[in-house]
Amino acid sequence: MARYPSLPLYLDKVQNLTTVYKQIQRWGAILTNELDSRDLNAQNTPSTHILTVVTITSIGRPKKGDISYSASSGKFRGYVSLGSETSWQDLN
């Protein structure tokens, strides 16, 4: 989880504007870095492809990890790898 920096508050007295400007630049750089890290993690996280079909035979080229809901049987099925063989297996 990203840790977002908090913007420093200057309530006690007016500080040198250069110091305040540098603090805001530093805060912005930290925030940008955290957001970039979050986006990179989201892009590298695999998603699951869920298909809704009448029968699983209508899926032309399934990939490992695909999940389908077969409307004809009312079951969720997953395309899983069993050793060197991949096939559709009931999930429920």
C-alpha positions in Angstrom: 0.0 0.0 0.0 1.3 3.4 -0.9 2.2 5.8 1.9 1.2 9.3 0.8 3.1 12.2 2.4 1.3 14.9 4.3 1.8 18.5 3.3 3.6 20.3 6.1 1.5 23.1 7.7 3.1 26.3 8.8 0.9 27.7 11.5 3.4 29.1 14.1 5.1 31.9 12.0 5.8 32.9 8.5 8.9 31.1 7.2 11.3 32.0 4.5 9.5 31.5 1.2 12.4 29.6 -0.2 12.2 27.1 2.6 8.4 26.7 2.1 8.9 26.3 -1.7 11.6 23.6 -1.2 9.3 21.7 1.2 6.4 21.8 -1.3 8.8 20.5 -4.1 10.0 17.7 -1.8 6.4 16.8 -0.9 5.4 16.8 -4.6 8.4 14.6 -5.6 7.5 12.0 -2.8 3.9 12.0 -3.8 4.7 11.5 -7.5 7.1 8.6 -6.6 4.4 6.9 -4.5 1.8 7.3 -7.2 4.2 6.0 -9.9 4.9 3.0 -7.7 1.2 2.3 -7.2 0.5 2.5 -10.9 3.4 0.2 -11.7 2.1 -2.4 -9.2 -1.4 -2.2 -10.7 0.0 -2.7 -14.2 2.0 -5.7 -13.2 -0.9 -7.4 -11.3 -2.4 -10.1 -13.5 -6.2 -9.8 -14.0 -8.6 -12.6 -14.3 -10.7 -12.8 -17.5 -14.2 -13.9 -16.7 -16.3 -15.0 -19.6 -20.1 -15.6 -19.7 -21.1 -18.3 -22.2 -23.8 -20.7 -23.0 -21.3 -23.6 -23.1 -17.5 -23.5 -22.6 -17.0 -25.1 -26.0 -17.9 -21.7 -27.5 -14.6 -20.2 -26.1 -12.1 -20.5 -28.9 -8.7 -20.0 -27.3 -8.9 -20.0 -23.5 -5.8 -19.1 -21.4 -4.7 -20.5 -18.1 -6.5 -18.7 -15.3 -9.6 -17.8 -17.3 -12.9 -18.2 -15.5 -16.2 -18.8 -17.3 -19.8 -19.0 -16.2 -21.7 -21.6 -18.1 -25.3 -20.5 -18.4 -26.4 -23.9 -19.6 -25.1 -25.7 -16.6 -25.2 -22.8 -14.1 -21.6 -23.5 -13.0 -18.4 -21.5 -12.8 -15.5 -23.3 -14.5 -11.8 -22.4 -14.5 -9.2 -23.2 -17.2 -6.5 -24.8 -15.1 -3.2 -26.5 -15.6 -2.8 -30.1 -14.4 0.8 -30.9 -15.1 1.3 -30.6 -18.8 -2.4 -30.6 -19.6 -4.8 -27.7 -19.4 -8.5 -28.2 -19.2 -11.8 -26.7 -17.9 -12.6 -27.7 -14.3 -15.7 -27.0 -12.2 -15.0 -24.3 -9.5 -18.2 -24.8 -7.5 
